[in-house]
């Protein structure tokens, strides 16, 4: 009887043990899936996520939609108030529909004292003393004795005749002062209309190099350092608001022109000279550039070269495409934009005749500082794009008599540079935003995000400064925005995962996680089976009861 009772109890206990084991197995499966799916997968996703700082992408893309407005004050000072009022009304009507300019015209009514003034300079000083004109503004002052219709001075003024029309004043404003055509080209959205110009850089390395290819023949004598300090440094100090300039000098020897020179007979003392064709000029730059040492600086280099022609090939003159001498002077020169300029300093005929009489002796050659440096200063102005070289009928500009640019010329350069910086920065930021939006696996760290946000905010402030008649502040803000955008665009961290896209990431991680996911899927299947089994067990118990 006891044995029979034990045998009857065994199946019940067995089923109970199976149920307990299934329960623990179910709990273990749920715990395993919880750890893998709820904790492991999010942790993996977070650890492999690309860090990207939040950026004002939509606001940056809308920067081009907000028009740029520039406020400028223009003074009209005439002897007769009626004449001034007429000119102002006509000019206001002309500029009322302008998309860029917001011109505010001023008129000084108490012009009686002007009748006692005998010189234009004194009149200019008297009027500007009380006039509310600041950087970027301009004034037209009537001087009845003037021969030209308009005479533009070196300050922020121009003298006009009593019969000068508003049409002529508008031409002077658009062509010389505002430079409307160039501003429109900078702002143009169409590539064919856009002006291909680079924004002024923060730092320039200006190197003045003296090349003496035959020191065995030419004993060149020139205090180049003093010449640079006297002529170039004062000028660069005056234009250092936007960029910083480093001036250096050097002598280079045995660097000859690698170009074909053609001998041309003439009526000079030497009986001949050598022609250097325009087509050979790029080859000359290529030949000497590698020996100048300008590539070792991280600043934007500008090369100013003085080439001392040896007497055995002197004089050398540049010939244009029409096979004519480009200049009648004894000094020839040419410019290569963005690179620099070269001045060919030819020794005098008497010096070279001395060499021909005694070819075994070195000839002393004294470089004419004033002649060479005047040309070099002109080249520097063109390379920096500061000088305004336009001509209009009836308009004349006063010759520059100081080692500084004309005030209106430099302020026009500041205005143009500010617009260029704003436009370049806007294009850079928009290109960067498009790139970052299209390639989602590029890292955007805190430094890049800070630079982009800073550039965007500075652009907004620079535009506001231009609209509020603050040229100097706008110039500073625009330059800072340009530097911030360049820093963001060329940040090395943007390339950190450029060659590690999501597809490659999945290809690497899937073989690692697949073996782990197989037990997860199996456990999930087992859990479903156990739940079904428990459900059937409950249903059978309900039927039994």
DOSE-609639 format. One line per 3 residues: their letters; for each residue x, y, z of C-alpha. Coordinates in nm, 2 decimals, decimal comma, always signed. Example, Ala and Ser with C-alpha at 12.3 -4.5 7.8 and 13.67 -1.06 7.14 Angstrom:
BEGIN
AS> +1,23:-0,45:+0,78 | +1,37:-0,11:+0,71
***
This chain:
BEGIN
XXX> +0,00:+0,00:+0,00 | +0,28:+0,24:+0,08 | +0,46:+0,17:-0,24
XXX> +0,14:+0,23:-0,44 | +0,09:+0,56:-0,27 | +0,44:+0,67:-0,35
XXX> +0,40:+0,58:-0,71 | +0,07:+0,77:-0,74 | +0,24:+1,09:-0,59
XXX> +0,54:+1,10:-0,82 | +0,37:+1,24:-1,14 | +0,22:+1,52:-0,95
XXX> +0,55:+1,62:-0,80 | +0,72:+1,59:-1,14 | +0,47:+1,83:-1,30
XXX> +0,51:+2,07:-1,01 | +0,89:+2,07:-1,06 | +0,85:+2,13:-1,43
XXX> +0,63:+2,42:-1,37 | +0,88:+2,57:-1,13 | +1,16:+2,52:-1,37
XXX> +0,96:+2,68:-1,65 | +0,89:+2,97:-1,43 | +1,26:+3,03:-1,35
XXX> +1,34:+2,98:-1,72 | +1,09:+3,24:-1,82 | +1,22:+3,48:-1,57
XXX> +1,58:+3,42:-1,69 | +1,47:+3,47:-2,05 | +1,30:+3,80:-1,96
XXX> +1,60:+3,92:-1,77 | +1,84:+3,83:-2,05 | +1,62:+4,01:-2,31
XXX> +1,58:+4,31:-2,08 | +1,96:+4,34:-2,04 | +2,03:+4,30:-2,41
XXX> +1,74:+4,49:-2,57 | +1,65:+4,76:-2,31 | +2,00:+4,83:-2,18
XXX> +2,26:+4,69:-2,43 | +2,11:+4,82:-2,76 | +2,05:+5,18:-2,64
XXX> +2,40:+5,18:-2,49 | +2,55:+5,06:-2,81 | +2,34:+5,31:-3,01
XXX> +2,45:+5,60:-2,78 | +2,81:+5,50:-2,78 | +2,83:+5,48:-3,16
XXX> +2,63:+5,80:-3,21 | +2,80:+6,09:-3,40 | +2,83:+6,40:-3,18
XXX> +2,67:+6,69:-3,35 | +2,62:+7,03:-3,19 | +2,29:+7,20:-3,27
XXX> +2,32:+7,46:-3,54 | +2,08:+7,74:-3,67 | +2,07:+7,57:-4,01
XXX> +1,74:+7,73:-4,13 | +1,85:+8,08:-4,02 | +2,18:+8,05:-4,20
XXX> +2,02:+7,93:-4,52 | +1,79:+8,24:-4,50 | +2,08:+8,49:-4,47
XXX> +2,08:+8,55:-4,85 | +1,72:+8,63:-4,84 | +1,77:+8,93:-4,62
XXX> +1,88:+9,23:-4,83 | +2,19:+9,43:-4,74 | +2,13:+9,80:-4,68
XXX> +2,41:+10,05:-4,64 | +2,35:+10,39:-4,50 | +2,57:+10,69:-4,61
XXX> +2,55:+11,06:-4,56 | +2,62:+11,29:-4,85 | +2,66:+11,66:-4,80
XXX> +2,56:+11,91:-5,07 | +2,71:+12,26:-5,01 | +2,61:+12,52:-5,26
XXX> +2,63:+12,90:-5,25 | +2,26:+12,92:-5,33 | +2,02:+12,73:-5,11
XXX> +1,77:+12,68:-5,40 | +2,04:+12,51:-5,61 | +2,14:+12,28:-5,33
XXX> +1,77:+12,19:-5,26 | +1,72:+12,11:-5,63 | +2,03:+11,88:-5,65
XXX> +1,92:+11,70:-5,33 | +1,57:+11,64:-5,45 | +1,69:+11,50:-5,78
XXX> +1,95:+11,28:-5,61 | +1,69:+11,15:-5,36 | +1,46:+11,06:-5,64
XXX> +1,74:+10,88:-5,82 | +1,83:+10,67:-5,51 | +1,48:+10,61:-5,38
XXX> +1,45:+10,28:-5,55 | +1,80:+10,15:-5,47 | +1,82:+9,80:-5,32
XXX> +2,15:+9,87:-5,16 | +2,20:+10,24:-5,07 | +2,02:+10,44:-4,81
XXX> +2,16:+10,79:-4,87 | +2,09:+11,07:-4,63 | +2,16:+11,41:-4,79
XXX> +2,27:+11,71:-4,59 | +2,27:+12,08:-4,67 | +2,44:+12,36:-4,48
XXX> +2,22:+12,67:-4,51 | +2,46:+12,93:-4,36 | +2,69:+12,94:-4,65
XXX> +2,76:+13,32:-4,63 | +3,10:+13,28:-4,48 | +3,21:+13,09:-4,79
XXX> +3,21:+13,41:-4,99 | +3,51:+13,53:-4,78 | +3,71:+13,22:-4,83
XXX> +3,98:+13,24:-5,10 | +4,11:+12,88:-5,12 | +3,92:+12,55:-5,17
XXX> +4,12:+12,39:-4,88 | +4,01:+12,67:-4,64 | +3,65:+12,63:-4,76
XXX> +3,66:+12,26:-4,71 | +3,80:+12,29:-4,36 | +3,53:+12,55:-4,27
XXX> +3,24:+12,34:-4,39 | +3,35:+12,01:-4,25 | +3,42:+12,15:-3,91
XXX> +3,04:+12,17:-3,84 | +2,92:+11,90:-4,07 | +2,80:+11,57:-3,93
XXX> +3,01:+11,35:-4,15 | +3,19:+11,03:-4,04 | +3,37:+10,74:-4,20
XXX> +3,23:+10,65:-4,53 | +3,05:+10,98:-4,59 | +3,11:+11,23:-4,86
XXX> +3,05:+11,59:-4,94 | +3,02:+11,80:-5,26 | +3,13:+12,16:-5,22
XXX> +3,07:+12,43:-5,48 | +3,37:+12,63:-5,59 | +3,26:+12,86:-5,88
XXX> +3,62:+12,91:-6,01 | +3,67:+12,54:-6,08 | +3,76:+12,45:-6,44
XXX> +3,65:+12,08:-6,42 | +3,29:+11,98:-6,34 | +3,41:+11,78:-6,05
XXX> +3,75:+11,77:-5,87 | +3,78:+11,49:-5,62 | +4,02:+11,57:-5,34
XXX> +4,22:+11,34:-5,12 | +3,97:+11,38:-4,83 | +3,60:+11,30:-4,81
XXX> +3,51:+11,58:-5,05 | +3,48:+11,69:-5,41 | +3,47:+12,04:-5,55
XXX> +3,20:+12,11:-5,80 | +3,12:+12,40:-6,04 | +2,80:+12,60:-6,01
XXX> +2,66:+12,43:-6,32 | +2,74:+12,07:-6,22 | +2,42:+11,86:-6,26
XXX> +2,28:+11,60:-6,03 | +2,34:+11,34:-6,31 | +2,72:+11,41:-6,29
XXX> +2,71:+11,39:-5,91 | +2,53:+11,06:-5,93 | +2,80:+10,93:-6,17
XXX> +3,07:+11,04:-5,93 | +2,90:+10,87:-5,64 | +2,83:+10,54:-5,82
XXX> +3,17:+10,52:-6,00 | +3,42:+10,66:-5,75 | +3,27:+10,67:-5,40
XXX> +3,00:+10,40:-5,37 | +3,14:+10,18:-5,65 | +2,79:+10,05:-5,71
XXX> +2,88:+9,82:-6,00 | +3,15:+9,63:-5,80 | +2,92:+9,60:-5,50
XXX> +2,64:+9,45:-5,72 | +2,89:+9,21:-5,86 | +3,00:+9,10:-5,51
XXX> +2,63:+9,05:-5,41 | +2,53:+8,88:-5,74 | +2,38:+8,54:-5,69
XXX> +2,43:+8,44:-6,06 | +2,78:+8,30:-6,11 | +2,82:+8,47:-6,45
XXX> +2,75:+8,81:-6,29 | +2,95:+8,76:-5,97 | +3,28:+8,93:-5,92
XXX> +3,56:+8,68:-5,87 | +3,74:+8,85:-5,59 | +3,89:+8,72:-5,27
XXX> +3,81:+8,86:-4,93 | +4,09:+9,06:-4,77 | +4,30:+8,82:-4,55
XXX> +4,37:+8,89:-4,19 | +4,75:+8,88:-4,23 | +4,98:+8,95:-4,53
XXX> +5,35:+8,88:-4,55 | +5,49:+9,14:-4,79 | +5,84:+9,05:-4,90
XXX> +6,06:+9,29:-5,10 | +6,32:+9,09:-5,29 | +6,62:+9,24:-5,48
XXX> +6,74:+9,00:-5,75 | +7,10:+9,04:-5,87 | +7,15:+8,76:-6,12
XXX> +7,52:+8,86:-6,20 | +7,69:+8,98:-5,89 | +8,02:+8,92:-6,07
XXX> +7,92:+9,20:-6,31 | +7,69:+9,43:-6,12 | +7,79:+9,58:-5,78
XXX> +7,44:+9,69:-5,69 | +7,41:+9,94:-5,41 | +7,08:+10,01:-5,24
XXX> +6,96:+10,04:-4,88 | +6,65:+9,84:-4,95 | +6,55:+9,82:-4,58
XXX> +6,55:+10,20:-4,54 | +6,35:+10,24:-4,87 | +6,09:+10,00:-4,75
XXX> +6,07:+10,17:-4,41 | +6,03:+10,51:-4,58 | +5,78:+10,43:-4,85
XXX> +5,59:+10,11:-4,78 | +5,56:+10,10:-4,40 | +5,39:+10,44:-4,36
XXX> +5,14:+10,34:-4,63 | +5,06:+10,00:-4,48 | +5,02:+10,15:-4,13
XXX> +4,75:+10,37:-4,27 | +4,56:+10,07:-4,42 | +4,60:+9,82:-4,13
XXX> +4,24:+9,84:-4,00 | +4,14:+9,53:-4,19 | +4,47:+9,33:-4,23
XXX> +4,80:+9,31:-4,05 | +5,12:+9,34:-4,26 | +5,46:+9,20:-4,21
XXX> +5,74:+9,37:-4,41 | +6,06:+9,18:-4,49 | +6,35:+9,24:-4,73
XXX> +6,60:+9,01:-4,89 | +6,87:+8,99:-5,15 | +6,89:+8,70:-5,40
XXX> +7,18:+8,63:-5,63 | +7,22:+8,43:-5,95 | +6,85:+8,41:-6,03
XXX> +6,83:+8,50:-6,39 | +6,51:+8,54:-6,60 | +6,43:+8,21:-6,77
XXX> +6,29:+8,37:-7,08 | +6,39:+8,43:-7,44 | +6,51:+8,79:-7,49
XXX> +6,50:+8,93:-7,84 | +6,76:+9,18:-7,94 | +6,62:+9,50:-8,10
XXX> +6,83:+9,76:-8,27 | +6,78:+10,12:-8,17 | +6,94:+10,47:-8,17
XXX> +7,06:+10,46:-7,81 | +7,42:+10,48:-7,69 | +7,42:+10,10:-7,67
XXX> +7,28:+10,07:-8,02 | +7,03:+9,80:-7,90 | +6,80:+9,68:-7,63
XXX> +6,63:+9,35:-7,54 | +6,26:+9,28:-7,57 | +6,08:+9,07:-7,32
XXX> +5,74:+8,96:-7,45 | +5,43:+8,96:-7,24 | +5,38:+8,59:-7,30
XXX> +5,70:+8,51:-7,12 | +5,61:+8,69:-6,80 | +5,43:+8,39:-6,63
XXX> +5,73:+8,17:-6,70 | +5,95:+8,43:-6,52 | +5,73:+8,41:-6,21
XXX> +5,74:+8,03:-6,21 | +6,12:+8,03:-6,24 | +6,19:+8,27:-5,96
XXX> +5,91:+8,19:-5,72 | +6,06:+7,86:-5,60 | +6,37:+8,04:-5,48
XXX> +6,20:+8,33:-5,30 | +6,12:+8,13:-4,98 | +5,77:+8,28:-4,96
XXX> +5,61:+7,93:-4,92 | +5,73:+7,88:-4,57 | +5,48:+8,13:-4,41
XXX> +5,12:+8,06:-4,31 | +5,03:+8,42:-4,40 | +4,91:+8,53:-4,74
XXX> +5,23:+8,62:-4,93 | +5,28:+8,93:-5,15 | +5,60:+8,94:-5,35
XXX> +5,75:+9,27:-5,47 | +6,06:+9,20:-5,69 | +6,33:+9,44:-5,81
XXX> +6,53:+9,28:-6,08 | +6,87:+9,44:-6,15 | +6,94:+9,38:-6,52
XXX> +7,30:+9,28:-6,59 | +7,48:+9,51:-6,84 | +7,54:+9,23:-7,08
XXX> +7,17:+9,22:-7,16 | +7,07:+9,57:-7,05 | +6,84:+9,74:-7,10
XXX> +6,54:+9,50:-7,10 | +6,20:+9,64:-7,19 | +5,86:+9,46:-7,18
XXX> +5,68:+9,44:-7,52 | +5,30:+9,39:-7,55 | +5,11:+9,17:-7,78
XXX> +5,12:+9,43:-8,06 | +5,50:+9,41:-8,05 | +5,53:+9,76:-7,89
XXX> +5,71:+9,88:-7,58 | +5,47:+9,87:-7,29 | +5,63:+10,17:-7,13
XXX> +5,86:+10,45:-7,25 | +6,04:+10,47:-6,91 | +6,37:+10,32:-6,84
XXX> +6,20:+10,10:-6,57 | +5,96:+9,83:-6,68 | +5,72:+9,66:-6,44
XXX> +5,43:+9,42:-6,44 | +5,19:+9,27:-6,19 | +5,05:+8,92:-6,13
XXX> +4,73:+8,95:-5,93 | +4,73:+8,78:-5,59 | +5,10:+8,70:-5,63
XXX> +5,29:+9,03:-5,66 | +5,48:+9,25:-5,89 | +5,82:+9,27:-6,07
XXX> +6,02:+9,58:-6,14 | +6,30:+9,56:-6,40 | +6,56:+9,82:-6,30
XXX> +6,78:+9,89:-6,59 | +7,12:+10,05:-6,53 | +7,20:+10,37:-6,72
XXX> +7,36:+10,36:-7,07 | +7,67:+10,53:-6,92 | +7,71:+10,26:-6,66
XXX> +7,69:+9,98:-6,92 | +7,93:+10,16:-7,15 | +8,17:+10,16:-6,86
XXX> +8,13:+9,78:-6,84 | +8,18:+9,74:-7,21 | +8,51:+9,93:-7,19
XXX> +8,63:+9,72:-6,90 | +8,44:+9,39:-6,90 | +8,67:+9,24:-6,64
XXX> +8,57:+9,49:-6,37 | +8,25:+9,51:-6,17 | +8,02:+9,80:-6,24
XXX> +7,87:+10,00:-5,96 | +7,49:+10,05:-6,00 | +7,30:+10,27:-5,76
XXX> +6,93:+10,19:-5,76 | +6,71:+10,51:-5,79 | +6,50:+10,47:-5,47
XXX> +6,24:+10,73:-5,56 | +6,17:+10,59:-5,91 | +6,16:+10,23:-5,80
XXX> +5,96:+10,28:-5,48 | +5,69:+10,49:-5,65 | +5,63:+10,21:-5,89
XXX> +5,64:+9,95:-5,60 | +5,39:+10,16:-5,40 | +5,15:+10,17:-5,70
XXX> +5,18:+9,80:-5,74 | +5,10:+9,74:-5,38 | +4,79:+9,95:-5,40
XXX> +4,67:+9,75:-5,70 | +4,75:+9,42:-5,53 | +4,55:+9,52:-5,22
XXX> +4,28:+9,65:-5,45 | +4,27:+9,98:-5,27 | +4,33:+10,23:-5,55
XXX> +4,03:+10,34:-5,77 | +4,14:+10,36:-6,13 | +3,83:+10,48:-6,32
XXX> +3,79:+10,78:-6,55 | +3,48:+10,99:-6,62 | +3,45:+11,28:-6,85
XXX> +3,47:+11,61:-6,67 | +3,59:+11,44:-6,35 | +3,95:+11,48:-6,21
XXX> +4,11:+11,35:-5,90 | +4,38:+11,53:-5,71 | +4,72:+11,37:-5,72
XXX> +4,83:+11,18:-5,41 | +5,10:+11,38:-5,23 | +5,13:+11,17:-4,91
XXX> +5,23:+10,81:-4,84 | +4,87:+10,71:-4,77 | +4,57:+10,64:-4,98
XXX> +4,30:+10,90:-5,04 | +4,06:+10,90:-4,75 | +3,75:+10,84:-4,96
XXX> +3,94:+10,57:-5,15 | +4,03:+10,38:-4,84 | +3,68:+10,41:-4,69
XXX> +3,54:+10,28:-5,01 | +3,78:+9,99:-4,98 | +3,66:+9,93:-4,62
XXX> +3,30:+9,93:-4,74 | +3,37:+9,70:-5,03 | +3,57:+9,47:-4,80
XXX> +3,29:+9,45:-4,55 | +3,04:+9,35:-4,82 | +3,29:+9,10:-4,95
XXX> +3,35:+8,95:-4,60 | +2,97:+8,93:-4,54 | +2,90:+8,76:-4,88
XXX> +3,19:+8,52:-4,85 | +3,10:+8,43:-4,49 | +2,74:+8,37:-4,59
XXX> +2,84:+8,15:-4,88 | +3,09:+7,95:-4,66 | +2,83:+7,89:-4,39
XXX> +2,56:+7,79:-4,63 | +2,79:+7,55:-4,81 | +2,90:+7,40:-4,48
XXX> +2,54:+7,36:-4,36 | +2,45:+7,18:-4,68 | +2,75:+6,95:-4,64
XXX> +2,67:+6,87:-4,28 | +2,30:+6,81:-4,36 | +2,38:+6,58:-4,65
XXX> +2,65:+6,38:-4,46 | +2,51:+6,29:-4,13 | +2,82:+6,11:-4,00
XXX> +3,04:+6,42:-3,99 | +3,13:+6,51:-3,64 | +3,03:+6,87:-3,53
XXX> +3,22:+6,93:-3,21 | +3,18:+7,22:-2,97 | +3,46:+7,43:-3,13
XXX> +3,30:+7,40:-3,48 | +2,96:+7,47:-3,35 | +3,09:+7,77:-3,16
XXX> +3,26:+7,91:-3,47 | +2,95:+7,86:-3,69 | +2,72:+8,02:-3,44
XXX> +2,97:+8,31:-3,38 | +3,00:+8,37:-3,75 | +2,63:+8,38:-3,80
XXX> +2,58:+8,62:-3,51 | +2,86:+8,84:-3,63 | +2,71:+8,86:-3,98
XXX> +2,38:+8,98:-3,84 | +2,56:+9,25:-3,64 | +2,77:+9,35:-3,94
XXX> +2,46:+9,40:-4,15 | +2,30:+9,60:-3,87 | +2,61:+9,82:-3,84
XXX> +2,61:+9,90:-4,22 | +2,24:+9,98:-4,20 | +2,30:+10,21:-3,90
XXX> +2,58:+10,41:-4,05 | +2,87:+10,24:-3,87 | +3,12:+10,16:-4,13
XXX> +3,42:+10,09:-3,90 | +3,23:+9,87:-3,67 | +3,07:+9,68:-3,97
XXX> +3,42:+9,63:-4,11 | +3,55:+9,48:-3,79 | +3,25:+9,26:-3,74
XXX> +3,25:+9,13:-4,10 | +3,62:+9,04:-4,07 | +3,56:+8,85:-3,75
XXX> +3,27:+8,67:-3,91 | +3,49:+8,58:-4,20 | +3,77:+8,44:-3,98
XXX> +3,52:+8,24:-3,77 | +3,36:+8,08:-4,08 | +3,70:+7,99:-4,22
XXX> +3,80:+7,84:-3,89 | +3,48:+7,63:-3,89 | +3,51:+7,52:-4,26
XXX> +3,87:+7,41:-4,24 | +3,85:+7,25:-3,89 | +4,03:+6,91:-3,90
XXX> +3,77:+6,74:-3,68 | +3,51:+6,76:-3,97 | +3,72:+6,49:-4,14
XXX> +3,74:+6,26:-3,84 | +3,46:+6,02:-3,95 | +3,43:+6,14:-4,31
XXX> +3,55:+5,80:-4,43 | +3,36:+5,60:-4,17 | +2,99:+5,62:-4,29
XXX> +2,69:+5,44:-4,13 | +2,71:+5,16:-4,38 | +3,06:+5,08:-4,29
XXX> +2,98:+5,10:-3,92 | +2,70:+4,85:-3,96 | +2,92:+4,62:-4,16
XXX> +3,17:+4,62:-3,87 | +2,93:+4,59:-3,57 | +2,67:+4,34:-3,71
XXX> +2,92:+4,05:-3,71 | +2,99:+4,13:-3,35 | +2,64:+4,16:-3,23
XXX> +2,49:+3,88:-3,44 | +2,61:+3,60:-3,22 | +2,45:+3,78:-2,92
XXX> +2,12:+3,83:-3,10 | +2,08:+3,46:-3,19 | +2,03:+3,36:-2,82
XXX> +1,80:+3,66:-2,78 | +1,58:+3,54:-3,07 | +1,60:+3,18:-2,94
XXX> +1,50:+3,29:-2,59 | +1,22:+3,50:-2,73 | +1,09:+3,18:-2,91
XXX> +1,13:+2,98:-2,59 | +0,94:+3,25:-2,39 | +0,65:+3,24:-2,63
XXX> +0,64:+2,86:-2,59 | +0,65:+2,87:-2,21 | +0,38:+3,13:-2,20
XXX> +0,16:+2,91:-2,43 | +0,23:+2,62:-2,20 | +0,13:+2,81:-1,89
XXX> -0,18:+2,93:-2,06 | -0,28:+2,57:-2,15 | -0,21:+2,46:-1,80
XXX> -0,43:+2,72:-1,65 | -0,71:+2,64:-1,90 | -0,68:+2,26:-1,81
XXX> -0,71:+2,34:-1,44 | -1,02:+2,55:-1,50 | -1,18:+2,27:-1,69
XX> -1,09:+2,02:-1,41 | -1,25:+2,24:-1,15
***
